[in-house]
Amino acid sequence: MKIKGQAAIVTGGGSGLGAATARHLAALGARVAILDFDAARGDAVAADIGGAAFKVDVSDAAAVDAAIEQAADQFGTVARIAVNCAGVGLAAKVVNRDGAPTFDVFDKTIKVNLYGTYNVMSHAARRMLTLDPLDDGERGVVINTASVAYEDGQMGQAAYAASKGAIAAMSLPAARDFARSGIG
Ligand SMILES: NC(=O)c1ccc[n+]([C@@H]2O[C@H](COP(=O)([O-])OP(=O)(O)OC[C@H]3O[C@@H](n4cnc5c(N)ncnc54)[C@H](O)[C@@H]3O)[C@@H](O)[C@H]2O)c1
């Protein structure tokens, strides 16, 4: 896809991989909406690249939907590009030093990494489906971020590896869901 002139959504765009992705897309001529829980960082990157920032917890599907809608209103068009970079890498053994299972870490990690990715993918793609295809038949693109930890997780990474394995696993069937509609 030609990036120039497209609207894009980048989650976790306030830091690290997401910030670098937002900057790169903007340098290629995209209008970029950053969805990040950290408003200060999201705002700072958006200000640098002439984009927009929305303070959103990606695990909140309704908030994700609202932010994507606001971004479309602000840019005057639906984003054809959605990049999922928001994530947490909380480390905890399955049972902690006190002998207690670390359900809280597992719950948060799955909610942010897996549900967050699913929320953004689904709410971004449902809008891409309403767009006319480009000349080459493409309607949009969704990029999800997994990790090598999904097949080689280290001690303390059971929750993180589970979340990333699930992201990797769902991305192929999701791509098959959308393939005939020109969303890759
Ligand atoms: N850094 C690595 O070595 C590495 C390796 C493999 C995969 N990854 C993955 O790449 C992605 C980005 O990693 P990074 O190192 O750039 O991380 P980072 O911590 O630098 O940035 C993550 C961003 O996500 C945001 N975020 C966290 N929880 C959120 C939530 N609930 N809602 C919205 N935003 C939220 C944070 O505010 C932050 O801006 C993550 O999914 C991570 O798992 C990173």
PDBQT file of the ligand as one rigid body, heavy atoms in Angstrom, charges set to zero:
ROOT
HETATM    1  N1  LIG A 201      11.060  -4.415  23.384  1.00  0.00    +0.000 N 
HETATM    2  C1  LIG A 201      11.247  -5.659  22.975  1.00  0.00    +0.000 C 
HETATM    3  O1  LIG A 201      12.346  -6.219  23.031  1.00  0.00    +0.000 OA
HETATM    4  C2  LIG A 201      10.107  -6.438  22.370  1.00  0.00    +0.000 A 
HETATM    5  C3  LIG A 201      10.355  -7.709  21.837  1.00  0.00    +0.000 A 
HETATM    6  C4  LIG A 201       9.313  -8.414  21.267  1.00  0.00    +0.000 A 
HETATM    7  C5  LIG A 201       8.034  -7.872  21.254  1.00  0.00    +0.000 A 
HETATM    8  N2  LIG A 201       7.822  -6.645  21.816  1.00  0.00    +0.000 N 
HETATM    9  C6  LIG A 201       6.461  -6.140  21.787  1.00  0.00    +0.000 C 
HETATM   10  O2  LIG A 201       6.457  -4.932  21.054  1.00  0.00    +0.000 OA
HETATM   11  C7  LIG A 201       5.468  -4.071  21.583  1.00  0.00    +0.000 C 
HETATM   12  C8  LIG A 201       6.103  -2.742  21.957  1.00  0.00    +0.000 C 
HETATM   13  O3  LIG A 201       7.147  -2.986  22.875  1.00  0.00    +0.000 OA
HETATM   14  P1  LIG A 201       8.064  -1.807  23.405  1.00  0.00    +0.000 P 
HETATM   15  O4  LIG A 201       9.314  -2.419  23.924  1.00  0.00    +0.000 OA
HETATM   16  O5  LIG A 201       8.155  -0.741  22.370  1.00  0.00    +0.000 OA
HETATM   17  O6  LIG A 201       7.208  -1.344  24.676  1.00  0.00    +0.000 OA
HETATM   18  P2  LIG A 201       7.149   0.058  25.439  1.00  0.00    +0.000 P 
HETATM   19  O7  LIG A 201       6.895  -0.284  26.866  1.00  0.00    +0.000 OA
HETATM   20  O8  LIG A 201       8.297   0.933  25.096  1.00  0.00    +0.000 OA
HETATM   21  O9  LIG A 201       5.834   0.723  24.825  1.00  0.00    +0.000 OA
HETATM   22  C9  LIG A 201       4.574   0.170  25.052  1.00  0.00    +0.000 C 
HETATM   23  C10 LIG A 201       3.551   1.281  24.960  1.00  0.00    +0.000 C 
HETATM   24  O10 LIG A 201       2.263   0.686  25.166  1.00  0.00    +0.000 OA
HETATM   25  C11 LIG A 201       1.539   1.538  26.033  1.00  0.00    +0.000 C 
HETATM   26  N3  LIG A 201       0.537   0.756  26.749  1.00  0.00    +0.000 N 
HETATM   27  C12 LIG A 201       0.741  -0.156  27.739  1.00  0.00    +0.000 A 
HETATM   28  N4  LIG A 201      -0.424  -0.633  28.186  1.00  0.00    +0.000 NA
HETATM   29  C13 LIG A 201      -1.393  -0.019  27.462  1.00  0.00    +0.000 A 
HETATM   30  C14 LIG A 201      -2.806  -0.093  27.450  1.00  0.00    +0.000 A 
HETATM   31  N5  LIG A 201      -3.477  -0.892  28.302  1.00  0.00    +0.000 N 
HETATM   32  N6  LIG A 201      -3.480   0.674  26.561  1.00  0.00    +0.000 NA
HETATM   33  C15 LIG A 201      -2.830   1.495  25.717  1.00  0.00    +0.000 A 
HETATM   34  N7  LIG A 201      -1.489   1.624  25.688  1.00  0.00    +0.000 NA
HETATM   35  C16 LIG A 201      -0.778   0.870  26.553  1.00  0.00    +0.000 A 
HETATM   36  C17 LIG A 201       2.560   2.151  26.977  1.00  0.00    +0.000 C 
HETATM   37  O11 LIG A 201       2.051   3.352  27.575  1.00  0.00    +0.000 OA
HETATM   38  C18 LIG A 201       3.726   2.384  26.031  1.00  0.00    +0.000 C 
HETATM   39  O12 LIG A 201       3.664   3.659  25.436  1.00  0.00    +0.000 OA
HETATM   40  C19 LIG A 201       4.837  -4.803  22.770  1.00  0.00    +0.000 C 
HETATM   41  O13 LIG A 201       3.654  -5.452  22.340  1.00  0.00    +0.000 OA
HETATM   42  C20 LIG A 201       5.895  -5.804  23.148  1.00  0.00    +0.000 C 
HETATM   43  O14 LIG A 201       5.343  -6.924  23.776  1.00  0.00    +0.000 OA
HETATM   44  C21 LIG A 201       8.825  -5.916  22.357  1.00  0.00    +0.000 A 
ENDROOT
TORSDOF 0
